[in-house]
Amino acid sequence: YIPAGTAMPDHGHRGLELTLVLQGAFQDDEGYFARGDIEIADADLHHTPVADITQDCICLAVTDAPLRLKGLARLAQPFLNI
């Protein structure tokens, strides 16, 4: 869930992440992803997804390895198990 106009924490990937947009849309360095779109992220992608300003974005994201968070989010990662 990403509230409209809000950015997710800046992060990279240790493995694959598949993200299916169920409602709304988001944009990152790879492009614009709307309802029904799937983004495939691998270890080469480092991004900060931002929800479209018009509607909250709800996605189903599946990963096969933990994310590589940056900044303060990295400190919370062990407690959030992400």
N, CA, C and O atoms as a DFTB+ gen file, in Angstrom:
328 C
 N C O
     1  1       0.847      -1.182       0.000
     2  2       0.000       0.000       0.000
     3  2       0.891       1.243       0.000
     4  3       1.783       1.381       0.837
     5  1       0.636       2.144      -0.952
     6  2       1.354       3.416      -1.020
     7  2       0.293       4.520      -1.131
     8  3      -0.426       4.582      -2.128
     9  1       0.189       5.386      -0.123
    10  2      -0.781       6.484      -0.229
    11  2      -0.482       7.369      -1.450
    12  3       0.676       7.534      -1.833
    13  1      -1.519       7.926      -2.045
    14  2      -1.382       8.770      -3.234
    15  2      -0.312       9.838      -3.036
    16  3      -0.300      10.541      -2.025
    17  1       0.583       9.950      -4.010
    18  2       1.630      10.966      -3.991
    19  2       2.797      10.674      -3.070
    20  3       3.702      11.499      -2.948
    21  1       2.801       9.522      -2.420
    22  2       3.829       9.182      -1.441
    23  2       4.871       8.245      -2.046
    24  3       4.559       7.411      -2.896
    25  1       6.109       8.396      -1.592
    26  2       7.200       7.534      -2.058
    27  2       7.451       6.403      -1.074
    28  3       7.332       6.583       0.137
    29  1       7.797       5.247      -1.598
    30  2       8.257       4.123      -0.782
    31  2       9.716       4.391      -0.414
    32  3      10.359       5.232      -1.043
    33  1      10.248       3.698       0.587
    34  2      11.668       3.880       0.907
    35  2      12.564       3.525      -0.283
    36  3      12.275       2.600      -1.043
    37  1      13.635       4.266      -0.423
    38  2      14.660       4.009      -1.435
    39  2      15.248       2.631      -1.153
    40  3      15.689       2.366      -0.035
    41  1      15.261       1.745      -2.162
    42  2      15.757       0.387      -1.922
    43  2      16.255      -0.292      -3.188
    44  3      15.946       0.117      -4.307
    45  1      17.035      -1.340      -2.970
    46  2      17.492      -2.223      -4.028
    47  2      17.047      -3.635      -3.696
    48  3      16.262      -3.849      -2.771
    49  1      17.553      -4.597      -4.457
    50  2      17.092      -5.977      -4.316
    51  2      18.269      -6.940      -4.254
    52  3      19.278      -6.752      -4.933
    53  1      18.126      -7.966      -3.435
    54  2      19.132      -9.032      -3.372
    55  2      18.762     -10.182      -4.293
    56  3      19.588     -11.048      -4.577
    57  1      17.534     -10.189      -4.753
    58  2      17.020     -11.228      -5.640
    59  2      15.964     -10.612      -6.537
    60  3      16.072      -9.453      -6.938
    61  1      14.937     -11.401      -6.850
    62  2      13.844     -10.912      -7.693
    63  2      12.695     -10.382      -6.848
    64  3      12.425     -10.872      -5.752
    65  1      12.028      -9.365      -7.389
    66  2      10.786      -8.861      -6.810
    67  2       9.800      -8.696      -7.956
    68  3      10.090      -8.014      -8.940
    69  1       8.642      -9.316      -7.829
    70  2       7.561      -9.170      -8.799
    71  2       6.468      -8.351      -8.139
    72  3       6.004      -8.693      -7.051
    73  1       6.053      -7.270      -8.790
    74  2       5.032      -6.387      -8.231
    75  2       3.876      -6.273      -9.211
    76  3       4.057      -5.841     -10.349
    77  1       2.682      -6.665      -8.761
    78  2       1.454      -6.562      -9.543
    79  2       0.627      -5.411      -8.976
    80  3       0.311      -5.399      -7.786
    81  1       0.277      -4.451      -9.819
    82  2      -0.532      -3.309      -9.388
    83  2      -2.005      -3.722      -9.408
    84  3      -2.544      -4.090     -10.452
    85  1      -2.645      -3.654      -8.241
    86  2      -4.057      -4.023      -8.108
    87  2      -4.982      -2.815      -8.199
    88  3      -6.109      -2.927      -8.680
    89  1      -4.508      -1.664      -7.741
    90  2      -5.292      -0.419      -7.774
    91  2      -4.332       0.750      -7.874
    92  3      -3.235       0.704      -7.316
    93  1      -4.732       1.792      -8.576
    94  2      -3.901       2.983      -8.698
    95  2      -2.714       2.757      -9.620
    96  3      -2.786       1.977     -10.569
    97  1      -1.619       3.455      -9.326
    98  2      -0.427       3.363     -10.164
    99  2       0.775       3.881      -9.386
   100  3       0.630       4.585      -8.387
   101  1       1.967       3.520      -9.862
   102  2       3.197       4.075      -9.302
   103  2       4.201       4.278     -10.419
   104  3       4.074       3.714     -11.506
   105  1       5.200       5.094     -10.128
   106  2       6.248       5.400     -11.094
   107  2       7.592       5.252     -10.397
   108  3       7.742       5.581      -9.221
   109  1       8.572       4.745     -11.156
   110  2       9.948       4.681     -10.673
   111  2      10.884       4.848     -11.870
   112  3      10.448       5.256     -12.946
   113  1      12.154       4.537     -11.688
   114  2      13.141       4.701     -12.766
   115  2      12.855       3.821     -13.977
   116  3      13.330       4.105     -15.077
   117  1      12.086       2.762     -13.784
   118  2      11.781       1.830     -14.875
   119  2      10.557       2.235     -15.684
   120  3      10.358       1.735     -16.791
   121  1       9.731       3.138     -15.148
   122  2       8.558       3.571     -15.893
   123  2       7.348       3.791     -15.019
   124  3       7.454       3.968     -13.806
   125  1       6.184       3.776     -15.668
   126  2       4.895       4.016     -15.019
   127  2       4.123       2.706     -15.044
   128  3       3.976       2.090     -16.100
   129  1       3.625       2.274     -13.876
   130  2       2.929       0.997     -13.758
   131  2       1.541       1.240     -13.187
   132  3       1.402       1.764     -12.082
   133  1       0.497       0.855     -13.950
   134  2      -0.887       1.052     -13.559
   135  2      -1.558      -0.297     -13.313
   136  3      -0.937      -1.349     -13.465
   137  1      -2.832      -0.252     -12.934
   138  2      -3.595      -1.462     -12.616
   139  2      -3.385      -2.545     -13.679
   140  3      -3.564      -2.312     -14.875
   141  1      -3.003      -3.730     -13.209
   142  2      -2.776      -4.874     -14.094
   143  2      -1.347      -5.013     -14.576
   144  3      -0.980      -6.060     -15.108
   145  1      -0.528      -3.983     -14.403
   146  2       0.878      -4.049     -14.819
   147  2       1.709      -4.821     -13.797
   148  3       1.388      -4.862     -12.610
   149  1       2.777      -5.425     -14.287
   150  2       3.722      -6.143     -13.439
   151  2       5.112      -5.563     -13.666
   152  3       5.567      -5.433     -14.803
   153  1       5.775      -5.218     -12.577
   154  2       7.179      -4.796     -12.652
   155  2       8.032      -5.946     -12.126
   156  3       7.745      -6.524     -11.077
   157  1       9.077      -6.264     -12.866
   158  2      10.031      -7.290     -12.446
   159  2      11.334      -6.592     -12.114
   160  3      11.979      -6.006     -12.984
   161  1      11.718      -6.659     -10.841
   162  2      12.948      -6.010     -10.375
   163  2      13.958      -7.084      -9.994
   164  3      13.609      -8.096      -9.387
   165  1      15.216      -6.847     -10.360
   166  2      16.278      -7.775      -9.984
   167  2      17.364      -7.017      -9.231
   168  3      17.190      -5.848      -8.886
   169  1      18.469      -7.678      -8.981
   170  2      19.552      -7.088      -8.183
   171  2      20.160      -5.842      -8.826
   172  3      20.843      -5.078      -8.143
   173  1      19.933      -5.620     -10.104
   174  2      20.471      -4.441     -10.786
   175  2      19.622      -3.186     -10.572
   176  3      20.080      -2.074     -10.836
   177  1      18.378      -3.362     -10.093
   178  2      17.476      -2.219      -9.948
   179  2      17.536      -1.644      -8.543
   180  3      17.387      -2.360      -7.553
   181  1      17.755      -0.351      -8.478
   182  2      17.681       0.418      -7.241
   183  2      16.673       1.522      -7.519
   184  3      16.863       2.307      -8.448
   185  1      15.588       1.598      -6.723
   186  2      14.531       2.555      -7.065
   187  2      13.788       3.073      -5.848
   188  3      13.940       2.575      -4.732
   189  1      12.973       4.098      -6.104
   190  2      12.093       4.699      -5.109
   191  2      10.712       4.843      -5.748
   192  3      10.415       5.882      -6.338
   193  1       9.864       3.814      -5.640
   194  2       8.532       3.901      -6.237
   195  2       7.705       5.024      -5.593
   196  3       7.718       5.200      -4.374
   197  1       6.989       5.773      -6.432
   198  2       6.133       6.871      -5.964
   199  2       4.729       6.639      -6.518
   200  3       4.550       6.483      -7.726
   201  1       3.728       6.615      -5.624
   202  2       2.337       6.427      -6.047
   203  2       1.848       7.647      -6.819
   204  3       2.216       8.782      -6.514
   205  1       1.019       7.393      -7.816
   206  2       0.382       8.470      -8.573
   207  2      -0.410       9.352      -7.610
   208  3      -0.983       8.861      -6.638
   209  1      -0.437      10.624      -7.881
   210  2      -1.080      11.604      -7.000
   211  2      -2.604      11.453      -6.978
   212  3      -3.249      11.938      -6.049
   213  1      -3.186      10.801      -7.967
   214  2      -4.645      10.754      -8.106
   215  2      -5.333       9.686      -7.261
   216  3      -6.530       9.792      -6.994
   217  1      -4.589       8.647      -6.832
   218  2      -5.237       7.543      -6.120
   219  2      -4.195       6.746      -5.334
   220  3      -3.046       6.632      -5.762
   221  1      -4.597       6.192      -4.182
   222  2      -3.715       5.289      -3.449
   223  2      -3.355       4.110      -4.336
   224  3      -4.145       3.704      -5.188
   225  1      -2.166       3.560      -4.138
   226  2      -1.692       2.438      -4.936
   227  2      -1.638       1.187      -4.051
   228  3      -1.014       1.187      -2.990
   229  1      -2.295       0.139      -4.504
   230  2      -2.261      -1.140      -3.802
   231  2      -1.615      -2.158      -4.735
   232  3      -2.057      -2.361      -5.866
   233  1      -0.559      -2.793      -4.232
   234  2       0.190      -3.764      -5.038
   235  2       0.354      -5.071      -4.279
   236  3       0.303      -5.104      -3.050
   237  1       0.550      -6.127      -5.017
   238  2       0.961      -7.406      -4.458
   239  2       2.411      -7.576      -4.883
   240  3       2.701      -7.681      -6.075
   241  1       3.323      -7.605      -3.914
   242  2       4.754      -7.735      -4.212
   243  2       5.268      -9.035      -3.603
   244  3       4.992      -9.349      -2.445
   245  1       6.017      -9.780      -4.404
   246  2       6.588     -11.049      -3.971
   247  2       8.092     -10.992      -4.206
   248  3       8.544     -10.640      -5.295
   249  1       8.867     -11.340      -3.175
   250  2      10.324     -11.335      -3.296
   251  2      10.882     -12.709      -2.939
   252  3      10.267     -13.467      -2.190
   253  1      12.051     -13.014      -3.482
   254  2      12.713     -14.275      -3.114
   255  2      13.941     -14.039      -2.247
   256  3      14.688     -14.971      -1.946
   257  1      14.146     -12.782      -1.844
   258  2      15.266     -12.421      -0.968
   259  2      14.939     -11.081      -0.315
   260  3      14.121     -10.328      -0.845
   261  1      15.556     -10.766       0.821
   262  2      15.292      -9.478       1.476
   263  2      15.681      -8.292       0.594
   264  3      16.557      -8.396      -0.265
   265  1      15.010      -7.165       0.828
   266  2      15.337      -5.924       0.126
   267  2      16.629      -5.343       0.689
   268  3      17.057      -5.699       1.787
   269  1      17.243      -4.447      -0.076
   270  2      18.404      -3.671       0.389
   271  2      17.922      -2.249       0.624
   272  3      17.937      -1.422      -0.288
   273  1      17.493      -1.965       1.855
   274  2      16.981      -0.637       2.188
   275  2      18.127       0.324       2.437
   276  3      19.230      -0.088       2.799
   277  1      17.858       1.611       2.241
   278  2      18.840       2.668       2.489
   279  2      18.345       3.560       3.613
   280  3      17.157       3.571       3.933
   281  1      19.256       4.301       4.203
   282  2      18.910       5.292       5.218
   283  2      18.345       4.689       6.486
   284  3      18.717       3.587       6.889
   285  1      17.430       5.436       7.117
   286  2      16.851       5.006       8.383
   287  2      16.012       3.745       8.244
   288  3      15.912       2.966       9.191
   289  1      15.409       3.531       7.084
   290  2      14.603       2.326       6.864
   291  2      15.451       1.066       7.050
   292  3      14.950       0.033       7.493
   293  1      16.734       1.158       6.709
   294  2      17.645       0.015       6.847
   295  2      17.743      -0.415       8.303
   296  3      17.851      -1.608       8.587
   297  1      17.708       0.533       9.222
   298  2      17.806       0.221      10.646
   299  2      16.570      -0.552      11.149
   300  3      16.683      -1.372      12.060
   301  1      15.413      -0.294      10.565
   302  2      14.183      -0.973      10.975
   303  2      13.994      -2.318      10.280
   304  3      13.145      -3.108      10.694
   305  1      14.767      -2.592       9.235
   306  2      14.584      -3.799       8.430
   307  2      14.568      -5.090       9.249
   308  3      13.685      -5.915       9.015
   309  1      15.479      -5.319      10.186
   310  2      15.422      -6.574      10.943
   311  2      14.143      -6.740      11.771
   312  3      13.685      -7.860      11.999
   313  1      13.579      -5.630      12.213
   314  2      12.362      -5.689      13.024
   315  2      11.104      -5.875      12.184
   316  3      10.116      -6.440      12.652
   317  1      11.146      -5.391      10.927
   318  2      10.002      -5.515      10.025
   319  2      10.045      -6.796       9.206
   320  3       9.060      -7.166       8.567
   321  1      11.196      -7.477       9.227
   322  2      11.387      -8.730       8.490
   323  2      11.140      -8.555       6.993
   324  3      10.456      -9.366       6.367
   325  1      11.709      -7.480       6.423
   326  2      11.566      -7.240       4.983
   327  2      12.936      -7.133       4.337
   328  3      13.034      -6.932       3.127
